[in-house]
Amino acid sequence: MITWGVFGLVGLFFTAVVVGVLMFVISAWLGKPLSVFGYNEGPDQPIAFPHTTHVQNLGLDCTFCHRNVEKGAAATIPPVGLCMTCHLMAGDGLAEVEKLRAVAVAGDSIDWVRVHRLPDHVHFNHSAHIVFFSRQDGIAPSAVCSTCHGDVGSMVKVEQARYLKMADCVNCHRDNNAPTDCVTCHY
């Protein structure tokens, strides 16, 4: 016969699991999720792309690879062909470059894991922000990018640097005399 003590322990275990899950979900709703199992370290990518090498060492600007950021709503991820303009010659013997070359030879694309995500009911137009801040403040697009994405150039593994919550966006719009009506982002 099972004693009441066993039922109590099982109940305590399930309560602890439920509380843990709720803490994770609530923290994700209010901000960045709790660092559980390395969650907010940034996802592993199919090919490790060290932004430090490309930005700090080579001096590439965000717009060199993310070419649509000044023209369209999405920043876009660079196609394999763009990477290969340099890596046909550079990077011999480096494991990640060899992976890239294999993808290029196969004619495939790279299925990058998304790092920054807004809810589907929010529309964020990258070019509008880049153009507005570049013209208003006269700053380079990469400096505008770092406002929301953090200093990606110093990240070996890209992670979400800001919460990207509605209040953050609305406060930025207010501070910069940008539209704050609902249809600006929700259409």
Buried (B, 14 or more C-beta within 10 A) or exposed (E): EEEEEEEEEEEEEEEEEEEEEEEBEEBBEEBBBBEEEEBBEBBEBEBEBBBBBBBEEEEBBBBBBBBBBBEEEEBBBBEBEEBBEEBEEEBEEBEBBBBBBEBBEEEEEBEBEEBBEEEEEEEBBBBEBBBBBBEEEEBBBBBBBBEBBBEBBEBEBBBBBEEBBEEEBBEBBEEEEBEEEEEBBEE
